[in-house]
């Protein structure tokens, strides 16, 4: 058994009373032994294969494991069964099993009781076993770029889940999650979200070096790089902005110039890489997704002047698209939203003093400029991919709200009323104000200490509740994106708390009761 943490030693003795036959495996893990795979795993894997010219999605009744049961199956544990390469019909079945591990580690799933570090370690052990079998010539099939991309996805998803404060698992999953995994198939050393994201980066570095040296014909692709960039970004580690920018710059340089020969400590240039020519690396050029991830990650940095690099990245992407016309470089609404979000992230922790308010105003102006540029492109081209959506407007309103200034709040209100009217006139759901839109507008007024704030907030709250009631009548209450949240009601109470109304406590309690009633109903 492998211990990831010294703290586990303290609970081993206490766990002895636990039922040794308890099956702590999650439903996703157990599903790996079912005759069919979830369609979502097949779809995700197919997206990768589509990028490298392979076959498309398998039918939903395709078997993951061979129908031939091993002769010593009764003596094999579930772990040994999964690690037995002969139990996979082909490479696609193997990669689908890895995709299932990635789904287990995803923060978007209800993974209560799942220890994502154990799951990711298990997935890596599986790939390591295939690597060893390939080296000695006994592998039933050879790994491809999708294999390593999916393993990097497993670690990146684990990093995001850990950063979100989840995925630690229950005590049984932590202690027994890696039982029966041979130590020679694991590397250990993973404890935090940063460690998990760094492991994905290490795997990418290994794929690069093996291809450069001619040890492997598997070349990394943009899909894999974006997976690693995303994992580093969402790990929220202090050094994430530096690592993301470094990897992005490597992609950009190698795709334009190739990989230069290594230089030793004395400055002497070594032998050329077997696969270092630029023709071998042109395909890893960063795409719009790469730029988006880097811009959002730079917003996490507290380095002075970092936002100028975000501006440069956005301009560079626009210039590359104008020059090449490549759709993968198109600076669509999603890219603009990433740039805007970087400004919001960068200003998120500022204190309320004169200097920070000035900076907040500057950020709000730059964010509004991005919105105006997006609107201009949409009107000029008629291309719907440039149309600002409710997420764009919400973030611009939020940027003005962070100024804690009445004039800024009124600018945000102008945008809110404009998009609200457009939605009413068009019925376009892309423009429908969401719960977050209302909440940032309410919070913006609440922070101004303006005498009009309580009345403005009450009006917004009423409109929001009417919209939600209409969604319930229409039978879409369960999926409504305008349902008031606890943040909405908390922001509304804040407006009354800051007012000079003698009855402000009663108003705040009335709003609190609304929140409690909604909680009881749901």
Secondary structure, 3 states (H helix, E strand, C coil): CCCCCHHHHHHHCHHHHCCCCCCCCCHHHHHCCCCCCCHHHHHHHHHHHHHCCCCCCCCCCCCCECCCCCCCHHHCCHHHHHHCHHHECCHHHHHHHHHHHHHHHCCCCCCCCCEHHHHHHHHHHHHHHHHHHHHHCCCCCCCCHHHHHHHHHHHHHHHHHHHCCCCECCHHHHHHCCCCCCHHHCCCCCCCHHHHHHHHHHHHHHHHHHHHCCCCCCCCCHHHHHHHHHHHHHCCCCCHHHHHHHHHHHHHHHHHHCCCCCECCCCCECCCCCCCCHHHCHHHCCCHHHHHHHHHHHCCCCCCCHHHHHHHHHHHHHHHHHHHCCHHHCCCHHHHHHHHHHHHHHHCCCCCCHHHHHHHHHHHHHHHHHHHHHHHHHHHHCCHHHCCCHHHHHHHHHHHHCCCCHHHHHHHHHHHHHHHHHHHHHCCHHHCCCHHHHHHHHHHHHCCCCCCHHHHHHHHHHHHHHHHHHHHHCCCHHHCCCCCCHHHHHHHHHHHHCCCCCCHHHHHHHHHHHHHHHHHHC
